Amino acid sequence: MNSIFEQTSDHVIGFAHESNQSNRFQTESTETEERKKEFLSIDIFDDKPATEKLTNCQTKTDGTDGNEKDAAKQKKKTSFQNDKKRSTHKNLVKNLRSQTNGKFYECNACRRRFSNKSNLNRHLITHTGEKPFRCDVCERSFSQKSNLTIHMRIHTGEKPYKCYVCNRSFTINNHLIQHLKIHTGEKPYKCDNCKLCFSRKSILVGHVRTHTGERPYICDVCKQRFKQNSTLLMHQRTHTGEKPYKCDLCERSFSRNTTRANHLKTHMDEIIQ
């Protein structure tokens, strides 16, 4: 009797176990079919991210859940976008630098460009007319300290820039550079009107005004006009009485360097006699 009961019980348990196994396999089969249908329904040409397409097809084969995968993908996407923005900004700066020749700061008055803001600020003073730097000797004023420093060499006689060919000295380096072209014979600046060539651009600019008749430099005292600024400066000394060029032999002073040079010849003649 007991054996029959045990057999019946084993049969019922075995049937229940088989039934559970069957239900589990059926459930897994149903889930697999649903995943398969969802995967096949994905439009491969859709622009949506993969995380939105496979919302129900997340797996755990690598031990990472779906949310962590989404976060990792989003972090990677953000990093890529930031790299792209940096690359775009770098290219914009590169293009701007090539177009402006590295000079980003522009004067609103004359459109002249500068490589840094401090140079632009110094330049702006030339438009305002402000001249805060004054010479203690002749009380002449300048808009920039560097111009005052160069001017003071007229009074001190300092000429720190020397030509290695003829030993002639100059107060500023640019004058030396222009002077060296005399020895090389270089004349890169050509007049479009008469085809004459010049070693310095400033000389060409003054020459062109002989064709145009332009005289842009005006004396504040007598309103006389001049073609070049250097000529105006020499003229202004007739009003101020300034004579910055001094003879080392007799202490006489002159308003022009050329006049002093001619004066020195008289001493040379006296020495020869």
Residue pairs with C-beta under 8 A, 6 or more apart in sequence:
34 56
35 56
35 57
38 54
38 56
38 57
39 54
39 57
42 53
42 54
46 53
49 73
49 77
50 73
51 69
51 70
51 73
58 65
58 66
58 69
64 72
96 104
97 104
100 113
101 113
102 115
103 113
103 114
103 115
104 113
104 115
105 113
105 114
105 115
105 116
105 117
105 119
105 120
106 112
106 113
106 114
106 120
107 113
107 114
107 120
107 123
107 124
107 127
109 124
109 127
110 127
112 123
114 120
114 123
122 144
125 131
125 132
125 143
125 144
126 143
130 143
131 141
131 142
131 143
132 141
132 143
133 141
133 142
133 143
133 144
133 145
133 147
133 148
134 140
134 141
134 142
134 148
135 141
135 142
135 148
135 151
135 152
135 155
137 152
137 155
138 155
138 240
138 242
138 244
140 151
140 240
140 242
142 148
142 151
150 171
150 172
152 158
153 159
153 171
154 171
154 244
154 245
155 244
157 246
158 171
159 169
159 170
159 171
160 169
160 171
161 169
161 170
161 171
161 172
161 173
161 175
161 176
162 168
162 169
162 170
162 176
163 169
163 170
163 176
163 179
163 180
163 183
165 180
165 183
166 183
168 179
170 176
170 179
178 199
178 200
181 187
181 199
181 200
182 199
186 199
187 197
187 198
187 199
188 197
188 199
189 197
189 198
189 199
189 200
189 201
189 203
189 204
190 196
190 197
190 198
190 204
191 197
191 198
191 204
191 207
191 208
191 211
193 208
193 211
194 211
196 207
198 204
198 207
202 228
205 228
206 227
206 228
209 215
209 227
209 228
210 227
214 227
215 225
215 226
215 227
216 225
216 227
217 225
217 226
217 227
217 228
217 229
217 231
217 232
218 224
218 225
218 226
218 232
219 225
219 226
219 232
219 235
219 236
219 239
220 236
221 236
221 239
222 239
224 235
226 232
226 235
234 255
234 256
236 242
237 243
237 244
237 255
237 256
238 255
242 255
243 253
243 254
243 255
244 253
244 255
245 253
245 254
245 255
245 256
245 257
245 259
245 260
246 252
246 253
246 254
246 260
247 253
247 254
247 260
247 263
247 264
247 267
249 264
249 267
250 267
252 263
254 260
254 263
